[in-house]
């Protein structure tokens, strides 16, 4: 009888300790959720780990204008490369992260910043998948094709055009050659990470029949796939499904 009383007392004590831990655990969960929400709000980044396959995937968004060495106007939505580059380094260094999903809806922006982001994505050791939503224009194109596999939604568009220059422009042959070199860096990267040849890319860049007051080509989602720029038409379901597939393939290897 005394042993039963002792067991009851012990159970009651354990129950009280468990009740005392609940508020503390709840506070920790709330703080973690608040931190996650803040990261989404400030950086457009999140960790996706609620899937049934138990894969830990990093979500990265590239939206608005890709901001380079100079700050964009305060009213513009921007993606700052000084935020993205360290984040990509952290992703590569984190052994728990198994894949990266990149969502793009960008008008383009700074060439060097965009290429820097694209080169970082392309050099990651984990599987990467990109999804173009709305638009993946200008320097957004190299970032879209830098992933291991790329998707575009049917309603999205991608604009390919020659390199533009802002500010003072010196009208000499050296300036033209320098712009040609910059453009060659872009077309070489795109052709090296897609199924489109550099020659075809340059043809689309110099098309004068499509864009008003500009030179270049606007490709809709299915057209981008047909041209070999993007791998497949699809949405978030297809993109995540492909990323899980690539993660599992890498694990088997």
Buried (B, 14 or more C-beta within 10 A) or exposed (E): EEEEEEEEEEEEEEEEEEEEEEEEEEEEEEEEEEEEEEBEEEBBBBBBEEEEEEBBBBBBBBBBBBBBEEEBEEEEEBBBBEBBBEBBEEBBEEEEBBBBBBBBBBBBBBBBBBBBBBBBBBEBEBBBBBBBBBBBBBBBBBBBBBBBBBBBBEEBBBBBBBBEEEEEEEEEEEEEEBBEEBBEBBBEBBBEBBEBBBEBBBEBBEBEEBBEEEBBBBBBBEBBBEBBBBBEBBEEEBBBEBBBBBBBEBEEE
